[in-house]
Amino acid sequence: MMAEQKDPTLFQIVLSVLASFFGVSNKENYDRDNAYLEKVGFKPYLIAAIILTVGFVLIVAGIVTFVLNNVGT
């Protein structure tokens, strides 16, 4: 019989989503996330993924804009 796992914190969910962006994880985190997904669904992970993706796109767009505005000055 397996001991019941604690639910992941918001920080752990964000780290799991970041790890998934790179395609890496470990068995312990995978098992924790899988148990939480079965319990509450994928919504917390989806929301974190959308926020992180939008943040990444905005950062890249900001860097590109900054570089293009400062070319040749």
N, C-alpha and C positions, 0 to 999 in steps of 0.2 A: 504494500500500500504506500503510495506516494504522499508526502507531506504537502499540505496546501501551500501554494506559493503566494507571496505578497503581490499585490497589484503594483505595476510599474508606476513610478512617479512621472510627472510631466517631463522632467529632465531626461529620464530614462527613455521615454517615448521619443523625444527629439533625437537623442543619441541613436536609437534604433533606426529612425528614419534616415539620419545622416549615414549610418553604416550601410543601409540599403541602397543609398545613392551610389556607393562605391562597391556594392556587392559583397560586403564582408560582414561577418557576424560570428559569434561563438555559440556553442550548443546551449549553454546556460541561458543566454539572452534569448535565443530562438525559442526555447521551451517556455520561458516566462512570457514572451510576447504571444506565443501560440495559445497558451492557457488564457491570457487576457482577451485575445481575439474571440475565443470561443465563448467567453463570459459576457462581453459587452459589445462585440462587433468591431468593425474596422474604422468607425468614424473618428476616434481620437487620432489614429495614425494618418488617416486621409487629411484631416484638418492640419496636422503638423506638416505633412508633405506639401500641401498647397501653400502654406505660409512660407516654408523654407524655399520652395521653388520660386515664388513671387519675389522673395527677398534676394535670391541669387540673381534673378533676371534684372532686378532694379540695380543691384550693385554692379553687374557687368555693364548695363546701359550707362550708368553714371560714370564708370571708368572710361568707356569708349567716348562718351560726350566730352569728358574732361580732356582726354588726349587729343581728340579732333579739334577742340577749341584752342589748344595750346600748341598746335603744330605750326612751325614757322615763326613763332613769336620770340 
